[in-house]
Amino acid sequence: NPGEPATTLLLLTSPHFEDFGELMHLVPRAQAVADQLALQEGAVSVQVLPFHPDASYSEMVGDPADCSTRSPVPMLHLLRGSDVVQAEEMWATLHAADEAPGIQQRNSAYLRGLGWEKASSLCTRFGTCLSGHDGMART
């Protein structure tokens, strides 16, 4: 329904989630709950996306692409599944003639093109805590 919120942010302020690994342990459980709720009549599917000040999915230390999943505090971003599908379809229509990269891949490539210093300075400018090359949290 267009009149209802399309997104919800759950800020996880418990010290338990200061560790990125602890947040990542929560994500599959949160997604399982969302999937169970989606089975109820009239419910919508929800995609659970984690964001964290120390988020890192790369093997490379200081990968600018990690800035795309950083946030000032640990949080779960809940998105309606239908909105995710619609965004992906719109992206494909606008950018993909022949299997263009997905949104996340494009964002990662863009941030890597900027380099760590520029990407991290943009995130810092918008209030996102970032880990530096030494792994220490920055604000």
C-alpha positions, 0 to 999 in steps of 0.5 A: 500500500503506497500510503504505508511506510515502505521502510523501517529502521530498528536501531540496536543500541544494546552494547551487545550489538557493538560487535559486528559479528553479533549483529550478523548472528542476529540477521538470519534469525530476524529474517526467519521471523520476518519470513514466518510473519509473511506467511500470515494472511494479508502480511507482506514479505520483508527483507532484513538488511544489516548496517553497522559502524564496522560493517565489512564484507570484503577480504581487503582491509579498507575496502571502500565498498564497505561504506555502503553498509556502514551506519552510525549505530548498529541497525536492521533496515526492514524493506518491503519485499515488493518495494525491493523487487520494484526497485530492482526492476526499475534499475534493470529498466534504466540501466540494463540492456544486457545483464548490467550489475545489480544495485549493490554491485554498482554501488560497490564499484562506484565506491571503489572508484572513489577510493577509501579516502574519498568514500570514507570522508563522504560517509563521515560527512554524513555522520557515519562512524567508520573503521579505518585501515587499522580497524578502529572506529572513527566518527 
